[in-house]
Amino acid sequence: MSGDALALEGVAVGHGGRAVLSGVGFSLAPGSFAGLIGPNGSGKTTLLRAILGLVPLLDGRVTIGGRGQVGYVPQSIALDRFMPVRARDVIALGLDGHRLGIPLPSRRRRALVDEMIDAVGATGFADRRVGDLSGGQQQRVMIAHALIRRPDVLLLDEPLASLDLRSTAEVVSLLARLAREAKVAVLMSAHDMNPLLPAMDRIVYVAEGRAVAGTVAEVVRGAVLSALYGAHIDVLRVHGRVLVVAAGGGPHDHDHDHAHGEDAMHVVRIP
Ligand SMILES: Nc1ncnc2c1ncn2[C@@H]1O[C@H](COP(=O)(O)OP(=O)(O)OP(=O)(O)O)[C@@H](O)[C@H]1O
């Protein structure tokens, strides 16, 4: 653990005593940017919620470094379109989370909020109602909300879902820069690793109840993923994108098959 922002050892998580994932072990240094990648239903949300302490561990240990602070951007942010709350108010609410005792003086508060607005590039829309903002702008607001208390670890659950290509690339590079500059370890889940490839220092790949972790070069390999899936997997690199290809079964249009395991992401089946 020494010096790590986050360390998991032999972690098992699940629901109602039944494990969804087990034997999960990895650590993240401060300032690192990691992707938690896996098919729909593989346990990404459950693992993030377990790191937060919202789901009990069935086994193993989670250690948070530094001051032990974790920030979280949950999967779906239901922002009421007509809620009369400005982006800067949502960011300021992040300061109040668990704060007992004396509130911050308002000038100090405003300075912290302005600093965060600047850090996430929200200056142009900080005074607009959150409900009127685009998905990418709302994501920036929620990232600022989670970061304002300077957590040691920032967890984000599918922050790229529902963003267009351009906002996706912008949010990924923003998170990678914030990780480095704020020395926070960022762990974000995604079912497609491709948007994260330019930025990811580490990948935690979950499937079939287990996880493998390391650098992209170590993990995203046919032999490693075949062992994880328990089936022959090829990793193809096409025009800078990674395709994870499983032999067997019929050809799949994975965009229309979100209900089933690996087919719901970047796994293509070759007959
Ligand atoms: N509260 C719950 N009670 C019982 N089972 C649950 C609960 N939440 C999730 N599960 C089950 O645990 C498994 C993992 O779900 P989880 O939401 O962690 O996966 P995920 O990888 O985040 O999926 P997605 O990408 O679709 O969000 C699934 O089989 C799901 O049905």
The ligand as an SDF file (V2000), in Angstrom:
LIG
                    3D

 31 33  0  0  0  0  0  0  0  0999 V2000
  -28.9400   -4.2120   -5.7190 N   0  0  0  0  0  0  0  0  0  0  0  0
  -28.7110   -5.3740   -6.3510 C   0  0  0  0  0  0  0  0  0  0  0  0
  -29.2330   -6.5310   -5.9040 N   0  0  0  0  0  0  0  0  0  0  0  0
  -29.0140   -7.7130   -6.5210 C   0  0  0  0  0  0  0  0  0  0  0  0
  -28.2540   -7.8420   -7.6180 N   0  0  0  0  0  0  0  0  0  0  0  0
  -27.7110   -6.7280   -8.1320 C   0  0  0  0  0  0  0  0  0  0  0  0
  -27.9050   -5.4310   -7.5340 C   0  0  0  0  0  0  0  0  0  0  0  0
  -27.2090   -4.5190   -8.2650 N   0  0  0  0  0  0  0  0  0  0  0  0
  -26.6300   -5.2050   -9.2750 C   0  0  0  0  0  0  0  0  0  0  0  0
  -26.9230   -6.5180   -9.2030 N   0  0  0  0  0  0  0  0  0  0  0  0
  -26.4180   -7.5810  -10.1070 C   0  0  0  0  0  0  0  0  0  0  0  0
  -24.9990   -7.6250   -9.9860 O   0  0  0  0  0  0  0  0  0  0  0  0
  -24.3860   -7.8190  -11.2600 C   0  0  0  0  0  0  0  0  0  0  0  0
  -23.4070   -6.6900  -11.5360 C   0  0  0  0  0  0  0  0  0  0  0  0
  -24.1150   -5.4810  -11.7200 O   0  0  0  0  0  0  0  0  0  0  0  0
  -23.3570   -4.0910  -11.8780 P   0  0  0  0  0  0  0  0  0  0  0  0
  -24.4080   -3.0230  -11.9760 O   0  0  0  0  0  0  0  0  0  0  0  0
  -22.3350   -3.9510  -10.8250 O   0  0  0  0  0  0  0  0  0  0  0  0
  -22.6310   -4.2860  -13.2860 O   0  0  0  0  0  0  0  0  0  0  0  0
  -21.9920   -3.2110  -14.2540 P   0  0  0  0  0  0  0  0  0  0  0  0
  -20.7520   -3.8050  -14.7840 O   0  0  0  0  0  0  0  0  0  0  0  0
  -21.8840   -1.9040  -13.5670 O   0  0  0  0  0  0  0  0  0  0  0  0
  -23.0770   -3.1370  -15.4010 O   0  0  0  0  0  0  0  0  0  0  0  0
  -23.5480   -1.9030  -16.3010 P   0  0  0  0  0  0  0  0  0  0  0  0
  -22.4020   -1.5870  -17.2120 O   0  0  0  0  0  0  0  0  0  0  0  0
  -24.7220   -2.4880  -17.0390 O   0  0  0  0  0  0  0  0  0  0  0  0
  -23.9080   -0.7950  -15.3740 O   0  0  0  0  0  0  0  0  0  0  0  0
  -25.5220   -7.9090  -12.2650 C   0  0  0  0  0  0  0  0  0  0  0  0
  -25.7770   -9.2530  -12.5090 O   0  0  0  0  0  0  0  0  0  0  0  0
  -26.6790   -7.2370  -11.5600 C   0  0  0  0  0  0  0  0  0  0  0  0
  -27.8920   -7.7910  -12.0060 O   0  0  0  0  0  0  0  0  0  0  0  0
  1  2  1  0
  2  3  1  0
  2  7  2  0
  3  4  2  0
  4  5  1  0
  5  6  2  0
  6  7  1  0
  6 10  1  0
  7  8  1  0
  8  9  2  0
  9 10  1  0
 10 11  1  0
 11 12  1  0
 11 30  1  0
 12 13  1  0
 13 14  1  0
 13 28  1  0
 14 15  1  0
 15 16  1  0
 16 17  2  0
 16 18  1  0
 16 19  1  0
 19 20  1  0
 20 21  2  0
 20 22  1  0
 20 23  1  0
 23 24  1  0
 24 25  2  0
 24 26  1  0
 24 27  1  0
 28 29  1  0
 28 30  1  0
 30 31  1  0
M  END
$$$$
